[in-house]
Amino acid sequence: MPGDTSGLNEEEFNQFKRYEDFTTIDWIEDSIIERNKRLRTSKHVYASSRGPNGEITLHWLWSKARKVMDACQTWVIVSLVGAGIGVNAAIISIVTAWLSDIKMGYCSDGWWLNQQFCCWEVEGNEESPCDSWHMWSDVSIARWFIYVLFAGIFSFVASHLVKSLAKYAAGSGISEIKCILAGFIMKGFLGFWTFLIKSLTLPLVIASGLSVGKEGPSVHLACTIGNLVASMFGSFSKNQSKMRDLLTAASAAGVAVAFGSPIGGVLFSIEEMSPSFSIKTMWRSFLCALVATVTLSAMNPFRTGKLVLFQVTYDRDWHFFEIIFFIILGVFGGLYGAFVIKFNLQVAEFRRKHLAKHGIAEAVTLAVITAIIGYFNRFLRIDMTESMSILFRECESGGDHDGLCRTPLQWRMANSLLLATLIRTLLVIVSYGCKVPAGIFVPSMAIGASFGRMVGIMVKALNQAYPTSGIFAVCQPDVPCITPGTYAFLGAAAALSGIMRITVTVVVIMFELTGALTYILPTMIVLLVTKAVGDLLGVTGIADEMIRFNGYPFLEKDDHVYDVPVAKVMRRDLHTLQSTGMTLSEVEARLSETTVKGLPVVSNDGNRTMMGYVGRMELRYVIEQARRLQDLPPDMICSFTPDTSSEQDAHWSAVGIDEDLAANIIFSTSTPGLLKLWPWVNQAPLTVSSQLPLEIVMQLFKRMGPRVILVEDYGSLVGLVTVKDVLQLTPNEQLHSPGLSWRSASGGLEGALEEVLMWIHQARDSLVERYHRVFSRR
């Protein structure tokens, strides 16, 4: 007897089926569903657009107008997202600057003013910027204590908010965004609370002095804004392909407002974020980045007309003999990236084992230690973006900050810069990944800038010491020949490229920061050397390494050669369903005895002929909804094969899964007592031969995006393979390139940290024992 199908809610099913947490989207199935919806809509429009005599009706005109409005809606939504990203970035920049300065003093003209605005157009020094700016104390030790106290308070508030209200607000977010764009579902990662808490805590973390940056979190915040805005429109919230394009555009805008580089942001989304990129997505990314940067420029958070604090302009040309020193900077960038990635992964492993429940204490401890150490170094004490703005400047353009350009102090400055480079590198290694919003772009650039400025000072000293040497023959007397600020600029580019393993994007970002065409060639030279060193050491970007460390199902863009067939990694012990003859109780027993995401459907003649594939969640949902319509006896027969007596049924079977049709034919009208489940079965899943090379299968996963690929030989099902099956391969199976073997090796830093932790525990126990011994005597 046919049942009433009004109880089957398509929207409820879509949410239940396609948005389960910590699963991957099957992009092929998603495309089929969207295609079927477009076909039904077009057929409906065509049927209702003609009158009795074939004339065009008003409905046809309305459908055309609706199509134009839908096209315009996309651009309006992208513009709204870009504007929201720009406003959020401006507010975060203003609050961060105020919190960073409040550690040192306050403005008597207005407590809400930071040092720059308090002393606007008033010259002063670091100890006494202007009359309106008051240091917290005239005693150095008291200023140091207040500085450390503020750092601890800021980090405590930020880590406590993250732990209590939004755990996904911690970290950079770039690794997870890359996985989400590839189809991985993480509920709440782009939600409202994540946006709110990360927006509130990011200025606190930066102001605390932790060696972390805001550029990575800016990408995460941009994507949360994109998700929140797009979720208010049904055309995006119900279409994963459109949502992915919008999130890609939002990530471009996040980088654009972080660096004041709209074109660089678009290239970043292409080079680093999106697994697949179309011309349509590129234009949306460009518009979103453009609107975001225009909004940020209109708000003018620094009141300088610049989009970022360290934006500079270079007028002096470079010389060919400097290529030797540019190569040194490139080598430094490659070595820095490999060193930080290797040891940061060891710290992350230590953090996972011993500090998982102590996120607040860890963040406060790191902030206090950073403040205690950094206060006594002029380049560690100030904010990293401000430090870069100082190091990038030309000496002739007001860049002589605290004697940085004075010849008598050049070696003292070089020593200070070297010390800042080494200390900040160690602090970045232990700080990146702690349970607060934390990026690595700006810390790496600050490290590269301090090292580059040191090299620039040394080259300038050589020029002054040996002006008649052949290497400096092109330099004119009494005319500055070396610009140390450009070395800082190139060092920052090298370090950023070394840690993220991106090249073209960095070139464009640096060009947009300076506007100097003359320094594009040196930047390209430095980054090519950095890439060559990284390739020689077998390094991938830290975002990809963190994806691998966290075990997310993500395939790298780079192609690898695997000298094995897919049979090497496929699963052979499969749970299957028979196409006909299974009772409802047998189907439910099969679902209860396994936790797999889907079940292949095979013929019941013993040949295991592959008939299709059905998802676990889809099957459970259909059975539950069928029970809402009528009572289902346990011995009710379930059919997973199409009823060829219906031409319409056969047609939709060939097209693929379609929820609307399945809701109407869940009960068989021709065969009473038969539960028809075949409309929910993918009748044409992606299949390969067991002897197909594994790298070809990986290409199918990356380009087409299926959740699972079935393996068959001569029509008989022999196994299946998922992305996780390949990612879980161990290195001793020799499927990864030899240069990457250092990833899984636990190094000395993790062991050293465990020794330190053990020493701390022993010291604590000893103090507690002495305390009880002393007071027990009393």
C-alpha positions in Angstrom: 0.0 0.0 0.0 1.5 3.3 -0.9 2.2 5.7 2.0 1.7 9.4 2.5 5.0 10.9 1.4 4.3 14.4 2.9 6.3 13.4 5.9 9.6 13.3 3.9 11.2 16.7 4.2 13.8 17.3 1.5 15.5 20.2 3.3 15.8 18.2 6.5 17.3 15.4 4.6 19.8 17.6 2.9 21.1 19.0 6.2 21.1 15.5 7.7 22.9 13.8 4.8 25.3 16.4 3.4 26.5 18.3 6.5 27.5 15.6 9.0 30.4 16.8 11.1 33.9 15.5 10.3 33.0 14.0 7.0 33.9 14.8 3.5 31.7 16.1 0.8 31.3 13.9 -2.3 31.7 16.6 -4.9 30.5 14.2 -7.7 27.3 13.4 -5.9 26.8 17.1 -5.0 27.2 18.0 -8.6 24.6 15.4 -9.7 22.1 16.7 -7.1 22.5 20.3 -8.2 22.3 19.3 -11.9 19.0 17.5 -11.2 17.6 20.6 -9.5 18.6 22.8 -12.4 16.9 20.3 -14.9 13.7 20.2 -12.9 13.7 24.0 -12.7 14.3 24.5 -16.4 11.6 22.0 -17.3 9.1 23.6 -15.0 9.9 27.1 -16.4 9.6 25.8 -20.0 6.3 24.1 -19.3 4.8 27.1 -17.6 6.2 29.7 -20.0 3.9 28.8 -22.9 0.3 29.5 -23.3 -2.4 27.3 -25.0 -1.3 28.6 -28.4 2.4 28.6 -27.7 2.7 32.3 -26.8 5.2 33.5 -24.2 3.5 34.1 -20.8 4.3 36.5 -18.0 5.8 33.6 -16.0 8.5 33.3 -18.7 9.4 37.0 -18.3 9.5 36.6 -14.5 11.8 33.6 -14.8 14.2 35.6 -16.9 14.1 38.5 -14.5 14.7 36.0 -11.6 17.7 34.6 -13.4 19.2 38.1 -13.8 18.6 38.8 -10.1 20.2 35.6 -9.0 23.3 36.5 -11.0 23.4 40.0 -9.5 22.9 38.5 -6.0 26.2 36.6 -6.1 28.1 39.8 -6.7 26.2 41.7 -4.1 26.9 39.0 -1.5 30.6 38.9 -2.4 30.7 42.7 -2.0 29.0 42.5 1.4 31.5 39.9 2.5 34.4 42.1 1.3 33.1 45.2 3.2 32.6 43.2 6.4 36.1 41.8 6.2 37.5 45.3 5.7 35.6 46.8 8.7 36.7 43.9 10.9 40.3 44.2 9.9 40.3 48.0 10.6 38.8 47.6 14.0 41.3 44.8 14.9 44.2 47.0 13.8 43.0 50.0 15.9 42.4 47.9 19.0 45.7 46.0 18.6 47.7 49.2 18.4 46.1 50.6 21.5 46.6 47.4 23.6 50.2 47.2 22.5 51.0 50.7 23.7 49.0 50.5 26.9 51.7 48.1 28.2 54.2 51.0 28.2 52.0 54.0 29.2 48.8 56.0 28.7 47.7 59.2 27.0 46.5 62.0 29.3 44.5 63.6 26.5 42.4 60.5 26.1 42.7 57.0 27.5 41.5 55.6 24.2 44.4 57.0 22.2 47.5 55.0 21.5 50.9 56.5 21.4 50.9 57.4 17.7 47.6 59.4 17.9 48.5 60.8 21.3 51.8 62.2 20.0 50.5 63.0 16.5 53.1 65.1 14.6 55.2 65.6 17.8 58.8 64.5 17.7 60.2 62.6 20.7 62.1 59.5 21.6 61.2 56.1 23.0 61.6 57.2 26.6 59.6 60.4 26.2 57.5 60.4 23.0 55.6 63.6 23.9 54.2 65.5 26.9 50.8 63.9 26.6 52.1 60.4 26.7 53.0 59.3 30.2 55.0 56.1 31.1 53.5 54.0 33.9 56.5 54.7 36.0 59.8 56.5 36.0 61.6 53.5 37.5 62.9 51.0 34.9 62.2 47.9 37.0 58.6 49.1 37.6 58.0 49.7 33.9 59.4 46.2 33.2 57.1 44.6 35.8 54.0 46.4 34.5 55.0 45.4 30.9 55.2 41.7 31.9 52.0 42.0 34.0 50.0 43.3 31.1 51.4 40.6 28.8 50.2 37.9 31.3 46.8 39.4 31.7 46.2 39.8 28.0 47.2 36.2 27.3 45.1 34.8 30.2 42.0 36.6 29.1 42.5 35.5 25.5 43.2 31.8 26.3 40.4 31.6 28.8 37.8 33.0 26.3 39.0 30.5 23.7 38.9 27.5 26.0 35.5 28.4 27.5 33.6 29.7 24.5 35.2 28.8 21.1 37.9 26.1 20.9 38.1 26.6 17.1 39.3 30.2 17.6 42.7 28.9 18.6 45.5 28.6 16.1 45.9 30.0 12.7 43.0 28.4 10.9 44.7 28.2 7.4 45.2 24.5 7.6 41.6 23.8 8.5 40.3 26.3 5.9 42.3 24.4 3.2 40.6 21.2 4.3 37.1 22.8 4.3 37.7 24.1 0.8 38.6 20.6 -0.2 35.3 19.3 1.2 35.9 18.5 4.9 33.0 19.4 7.2 33.9 21.0 10.5 30.8 22.3 12.2 31.3 25.5 14.2 34.7 26.3 12.7 33.1 29.1 10.7 30.4 29.8 13.1 29.4 33.0 14.9 31.1 32.3 18.2 34.3 31.4 16.5 34.1 34.8 14.7 33.3 36.7 17.8 35.8 35.2 20.1 38.6 35.3 17.6 37.9 38.9 16.8 38.0 39.8 20.5 41.1 37.7 21.4 43.3 38.3 18.4 44.2 41.9 19.5 44.8 40.7 23.0 47.2 38.0 21.8 49.2 40.3 19.5 49.4 42.9 22.3 50.6 40.3 24.8 53.8 40.1 22.8 53.6 36.4 22.0 55.6 35.6 18.9 52.6 35.0 16.7 50.9 37.0 14.0 47.4 38.1 12.9 47.6 37.4 9.2 46.7 33.7 9.4 43.8 34.3 11.8 42.8 37.1 9.4 42.1 34.5 6.8 40.1 32.5 9.2 38.1 35.5 10.3 37.5 36.5 6.7 36.1 33.0 5.9 33.8 33.1 9.0 32.4 36.4 7.8 31.9 34.9 4.4 30.1 31.9 5.8 27.9 34.0 8.1 26.8 36.4 5.4 26.3 33.6 2.8 24.3 31.5 5.2 21.6 34.1 5.2 21.0 33.4 1.5 19.5 30.0 0.5 21.2 29.9 -2.9 24.5 29.7 -1.1 23.7 27.8 2.1 22.2 24.9 0.1 24.9 24.8 -2.5 28.3 23.6 -1.4 30.0 24.5 -4.7 28.9 28.2 -4.4 29.8 28.2 -0.8 33.3 26.9 -1.6 33.8 29.7 -4.2 32.7 32.3 -1.7 35.0 31.0 1.0 37.9 31.0 -1.5 37.1 34.6 -2.3 36.9 35.5 1.4 40.4 33.9 2.0 41.8 36.1 -0.7 40.3 39.2 1.0 41.7 38.1 4.3 45.2 38.2 2.9 44.5 41.4 1.0 43.6 43.3 4.2 46.4 41.8 6.1 49.1 43.0 3.7 47.2 45.7 1.8 47.6 43.6 -1.3 44.4 42.7 -3.2 46.2 41.0 -6.1 48.5 39.2 -3.7 45.4 37.9 -1.9 43.9 36.5 -5.1 47.2 34.8 -5.9 47.4 33.4 -2.4 44.0 31.8 -2.7 45.1 30.2 -6.0 48.6 29.1 -4.9 47.9 28.0 -1.4 44.2 27.7 -0.5 41.9 26.4 -3.2 42.3 22.8 -4.5 40.5 23.8 -7.7 40.3 27.3 -9.2 38.2 28.6 -12.0 38.0 31.9 -13.8 34.7 32.6 -12.1 36.2 32.0 -8.7 39.1 34.3 -9.6 36.8 37.2 -10.5 34.8 36.8 -7.3 38.1 36.6 -5.3 39.3 39.8 -7.0 36.1 41.7 -6.3 36.0 40.5 -2.6 39.7 41.5 -2.1 39.2 44.8 -3.8 36.1 45.8 -1.8 37.8 44.7 1.4 41.0 46.8 0.8 38.9 49.8 -0.3 36.9 49.6 2.9 40.1 49.3 4.9 41.6 52.3 3.1 38.4 54.4 3.7 38.6 53.6 7.4 42.4 54.5 7.4 43.1 52.8 10.8 46.7 54.1 10.9 45.8 57.7 9.7 48.8 57.5 7.3 47.0 56.7 4.1 48.7 53.3 4.2 46.9 49.9 4.4 49.5 48.3 6.6 51.9 49.8 9.1 55.1 48.5 7.4 54.3 49.8 3.9 57.3 51.6 2.5 58.6 53.1 -0.8 62.1 52.7 -2.2 63.6 55.2 -4.7 67.2 54.1 -4.8 68.3 51.4 -7.3 70.2 48.2 -6.4 73.6 47.0 -7.8 74.5 43.7 -9.4 77.2 42.9 -6.9 74.5 42.8 -4.2 73.1 39.6 -5.8 75.7 37.7 -3.7 74.2 39.0 -0.5 70.6 38.4 -1.9 71.5 34.8 -2.3 72.6 34.6 1.3 69.2 35.9 2.3 67.5 33.3 0.1 69.6 30.5 1.7 68.6 31.9 5.2 64.9 31.8 4.2 65.1 28.1 3.1 67.0 27.1 6.2 64.7 29.0 8.5 61.6 27.4 7.1 63.0 23.9 7.4 64.3 24.5 10.9 61.1 26.0 12.3 58.8 23.5 10.7 60.9 20.5 11.9 61.1 21.6 15.6 57.6 23.2 15.7 56.1 19.8 14.9 58.1 18.3 17.7 56.8 21.0 20.1 53.3 20.2 18.8 53.7 16.5 19.6 54.9 17.4 23.1 52.0 19.8 23.5 49.6 17.0 22.5 51.0 14.6 25.0 51.5 16.7 28.0 49.8 20.1 27.7 46.4 19.3 26.1 44.6 20.2 29.4 46.8 23.2 30.3 46.2 25.5 27.4 45.7 28.6 29.6 48.7 28.0 31.7 50.8 27.4 28.6 49.7 30.6 26.9 50.3 32.7 30.0 53.7 31.2 30.6 54.8 31.8 27.1 53.6 35.4 27.1 55.3 36.1 30.4 58.6 34.5 29.3 58.4 36.4 26.0 57.8 39.7 27.8 60.6 39.1 30.3 63.1 38.3 27.6 61.9 40.7 24.9 61.8 43.8 27.1 65.5 44.2 27.1 65.9 44.1 23.3 64.7 47.1 21.4 63.5 45.1 18.5 61.7 42.5 20.6 60.0 45.0 22.9 57.9 46.8 20.3 55.1 45.3 18.2 56.4 43.1 15.3 54.6 45.2 12.6 56.1 48.4 14.1 59.5 46.7 14.2 59.3 45.9 10.5 58.2 49.4 9.6 61.4 50.6 11.3 63.7 48.0 9.8 62.3 48.6 6.2 62.9 52.3 6.2 65.7 54.1 4.3 68.1 55.9 6.6 67.6 59.1 4.6 63.8 59.0 5.0 63.5 59.2 8.8 64.6 55.7 9.4 67.2 56.5 12.1 65.2 55.0 14.9 67.2 55.0 18.2 70.5 55.2 16.4 69.8 52.4 13.9 71.5 54.3 11.1 74.5 55.8 13.0 77.9 54.5 12.0 79.4 54.4 15.5 76.5 52.2 16.7 76.3 49.9 13.7 78.0 46.9 15.3 75.9 47.2 18.5 72.8 47.3 16.3 74.0 44.3 14.3 74.5 42.3 17.5 71.0 43.4 18.8 69.5 42.3 15.5 71.2 39.0 15.5 70.1 38.4 19.1 66.5 39.3 18.1 66.6 36.9 15.2 67.7 34.0 17.3 65.4 34.6 20.3 62.4 35.3 18.1 63.0 32.1 16.1 63.0 30.0 19.3 59.9 31.8 20.6 58.1 31.2 17.3 58.9 27.5 17.5 57.4 27.1 21.0 54.5 29.6 20.6 53.0 28.8 17.2 50.2 26.3 17.9 49.3 27.3 21.4 45.6 27.6 22.3 45.2 31.2 21.3 44.7 32.8 17.9 48.1 32.5 16.4 49.6 33.1 12.9 53.1 32.7 11.6 53.3 35.1 8.7 54.3 38.3 10.6 56.7 36.6 13.1 58.5 35.0 10.2 58.7 38.3 8.3 59.9 40.0 11.5 62.7 37.4 11.9 63.7 37.7 8.2 63.6 41.5 8.5 65.9 41.6 11.5 68.3 39.1 9.9 68.2 41.0 6.6 68.8 44.4 8.3 71.8 42.9 10.0 73.2 41.7 6.7 72.5 45.1 5.2 74.4 46.9 8.1 77.3 44.5 7.6 77.4 45.1 3.8 77.2 48.9 4.4 80.1 48.6 6.9 82.2 46.8 4.3 81.5 49.5 1.8 82.6 52.2 4.2 85.7 50.2 5.2 86.8 49.3 1.7 85.3 52.0 -0.6 88.0 51.4 -3.3 87.5 47.7 -3.4 86.7 46.2 -6.8 83.3 44.9 -5.6 82.2 48.5 -4.8 83.6 50.1 -7.9 80.1 51.0 -9.1 79.5 53.1 -6.0 79.9 56.8 -6.3 81.8 58.7 -3.6 79.8 60.7 -1.1 76.6 59.0 -2.3 74.9 56.2 -0.3 75.4 53.0 -2.1 73.9 50.4 0.2 70.3 50.6 1.5 70.1 48.3 4.6 66.3 48.7 4.6 66.0 46.8 1.3 67.9 43.9 2.8 65.3 43.8 5.7 62.6 43.8 3.1 64.1 40.9 1.1 64.9 39.0 4.3 61.2 39.2 5.3 60.1 37.9 1.9 62.6 35.0 2.2 61.4 34.0 5.6 57.8 34.2 4.6 58.4 32.1 1.5 60.5 29.6 3.5 57.8 28.9 6.1 54.8 28.9 3.8 56.5 27.5 0.6 54.8 30.1 -1.7 56.7 32.2 -4.2 54.6 34.1 -6.8 52.3 35.4 -4.1 55.1 36.7 -2.0 56.6 38.6 -5.0 53.3 40.3 -5.7 52.7 41.1 -2.0 56.1 42.7 -1.7 55.7 44.7 -4.8 52.3 46.0 -3.6 53.9 46.9 -0.3 56.6 49.0 -1.9 55.3 49.9 -5.3 59.0 49.6 -6.5 59.3 47.9 -9.8 63.1 48.0 -9.4 63.0 45.4 -6.6 60.9 42.8 -8.3 64.0 41.1 -9.7 65.9 40.9 -6.4 62.8 39.6 -4.7 62.5 36.9 -7.4 66.1 35.9 -7.0 65.8 35.6 -3.2 62.6 33.6 -3.4 64.0 31.2 -6.1 67.0 30.5 -3.9 64.7 30.0 -0.9 62.6 27.5 -2.9 65.6 25.7 -4.2 66.9 25.3 -0.6 63.5 24.1 0.6 63.2 21.6 -2.3 66.7 20.3 -1.5 65.7 19.7 2.1 62.4 18.2 1.1 60.3 20.8 3.0 56.6 21.5 2.5 54.7 24.5 3.9 53.8 24.5 7.6 50.1 24.6 6.8 50.4 21.3 4.9 52.5 19.8 7.7 49.9 20.8 10.3 47.2 19.2 8.2 49.2 16.0 8.1 50.0 16.2 11.8 46.3 16.6 12.7 45.3 13.7 10.4 42.9 15.7 8.2 41.9 14.0 4.9 43.7 16.4 2.6 45.7 15.6 -0.6 48.6 17.8 -1.4 48.7 19.7 -4.7 52.1 18.2 -5.6 52.1 15.0 -7.6 54.0 12.1 -6.1 55.1 8.9 -7.8 53.9 5.7 -6.1 55.4 2.6 -7.5 52.4 0.5 -6.5 48.9 -0.2 -7.9 45.7 0.8 -6.0 45.4 -2.8 -4.9 48.2 -2.0 -2.4 46.1 0.4 -0.3 42.5 -0.6 -1.0 40.3 -2.1 1.7 39.3 -5.7 0.9 37.2 -6.7 3.9 34.0 -4.9 2.8 30.5 -4.8 4.3 28.1 -5.1 1.4 24.4 -5.1 0.7 22.7 -7.6 -1.6 20.7 -5.9 -4.4 17.5 -7.9 -3.7 16.2 -10.3 -1.2 17.4 -8.7 2.0 14.8 -8.0 4.7 14.6 -4.8 6.7 16.0 -6.5 9.8 19.0 -7.8 7.9 19.7 -4.3 6.5 19.5 -2.7 10.0 21.7 -5.4 11.4 24.3 -4.7 8.7 24.2 -1.0 9.6 24.5 -1.7 13.4 27.5 -4.0 13.0 29.6 -1.5 11.1 30.6 2.2 11.3 31.6 2.7 7.7 30.3 5.8 5.8 28.8 3.8 3.0 28.0 0.3 1.7 28.5 -1.2 -1.8 25.5 -2.9 -3.3 26.4 -6.2 -5.1 24.4 -8.9 -6.9 23.0 -11.8 -4.8 24.2 -14.4 -7.3 27.6 -14.9 -5.6 29.6 -13.2 -8.3 29.7 -9.9 -6.4 28.8 -7.9 -9.5 28.9 -4.2 -8.5 25.4 -2.7 -8.6 26.0 0.6 -6.8 26.9 2.4 -3.6 24.6 3.8 -0.8 25.6 6.1 2.0 25.1 5.0 5.6 23.4 8.2 6.7 21.1 8.2 3.6 20.0 4.6 4.4 19.3 5.3 8.0 17.4 8.5 7.2 15.2 6.8 4.6 14.3 3.9 7.0 13.5 6.3 9.8 11.3 8.5 7.6 9.5 5.4 6.2 8.6 4.4 9.7 7.1 7.8 10.2 4.8 7.1 7.3 3.7 3.6 8.2 4.6 0.5 10.3 7.4 -1.5 8.8 7.5 -5.2 9.6 11.0 -6.7 10.2 10.6 -9.2 7.3 9.8 -6.4 4.8 11.8 -7.0 1.6 14.2 -4.1 0.7 15.1 -3.6 -3.0 18.3 -1.8 -4.1 17.7 -2.3 -7.8 15.5 -0.2 -10.0 12.1 -1.2 -11.2 12.6 -1.1 -15.0 8.9 -1.3 -15.5 8.8 2.5 -14.9 10.5 4.5 -17.6 10.6 7.5 -15.4 12.3 5.5 -12.6 14.8 4.1 -15.1 15.5 7.6 -16.3 16.2 9.1 -12.9 18.3 6.0 -12.0 20.6 6.8 -14.9 20.9 10.4 -13.8 21.7 9.6 -10.2 20.4 10.2 -6.8 17.4 12.5 -6.5 15.7 13.2 -3.2 12.4 14.6 -4.6 11.8 11.4 -6.7 12.8 9.1 -3.8 10.3 10.8 -1.5 7.5 9.9 -3.8 8.4 6.3 -4.6 9.8 5.0 -1.3 6.9 2.4 -1.2 6.3 0.2 -4.2 2.9 0.6 -5.8 3.3 -2.4 -8.0 4.6 -4.8 -5.4 3.0 -4.4 -2.0 5.3 -5.0 1.0 8.4 -4.0 -0.9 10.5 -1.1 0.4 12.1 0.6 -2.6 15.6 1.9 -1.6 17.2 2.0 -5.0 16.6 5.7 -5.7 19.0 6.4 -2.8 21.7 4.2 -4.4 24.3 5.8 -6.6 23.9 3.5 -9.6 27.1 4.8 -11.3 29.8 5.2 -8.6 33.4 6.0 -9.6 35.2 2.7 -10.2 38.7 1.7 -11.2 40.7 -1.4 -11.8 42.8 -2.9 -9.1 45.9 -2.6 -11.2 45.5 1.1 -11.9 48.6 3.1 -10.6 48.0 4.7 -7.3 49.0 8.2 -8.5 46.2 8.1 -11.1 43.7 7.3 -8.4 45.1 10.3 -6.4 44.4 12.5 -9.4 40.8 11.3 -9.5 40.4 12.3 -5.8 42.0 15.7 -6.3 40.3 16.7 -9.5 36.8 15.1 -9.1 36.4 15.0 -5.3 34.6 11.7 -4.7 34.3 10.5 -1.1 35.1 6.9 -2.1 36.3 5.0 -5.2 35.3 1.4 -5.7 37.7 -1.1 -7.1 36.5 -3.9 -9.4 38.0 -6.5 -11.6 36.0 -7.6 -14.6 32.8 -6.2 -13.0 33.3 -7.9 -9.7 33.8 -5.8 -6.6 37.2 -6.5 -4.9 37.7 -3.4 -2.7 37.4 0.3 -2.2 39.8 3.2 -1.4 39.4 6.5 0.4 41.7 9.5 0.8 42.5 8.4 4.4 43.7 5.0 3.2 46.5 6.6 1.3 47.3 9.2 4.0 47.7 6.6 6.6 50.5 4.8 4.8 53.6 4.5 6.9 57.0 5.8 5.6 58.6 2.4 5.6 56.3 1.4 2.8 58.4 3.7 0.7 55.5 5.6 -0.8 56.7 9.0 0.2 59.7 10.7 -1.2 62.9 10.2 0.8 63.4 13.9 1.4 60.3 14.0 3.6 61.3 11.2 6.0 62.3 13.7 8.7 58.6 14.6 9.3 57.8 11.5 11.4 61.1 11.3 13.2 60.9 12.6 16.8 63.8 14.9 17.3 65.8 16.1 20.3 63.6 19.1 21.1 60.7 17.0 22.1 62.9 15.0 24.3 64.5 18.1 25.8 61.0 19.5 26.6 60.0 16.3 28.3 63.1 16.5 30.4 62.3 20.1 31.4 58.8 19.1 32.2 60.0 16.2 34.4 62.4 18.6 36.2 59.6 21.0 36.8 57.4 18.3 38.3 60.3 17.1 40.5 61.0 20.6 41.7 57.3 21.1 42.5 57.1 17.9 44.4 60.2 18.7 46.3 58.9 22.2 47.3 55.6 20.7 48.4 57.4 18.0 50.5 59.5 20.7 52.2 56.5 22.8 52.8 54.6 20.0 54.5 57.7 19.0 56.5 58.3 22.6 57.8 54.6 23.1 58.8 54.2 19.6 60.3 57.0 20.4 62.8 55.0 23.4 64.0 
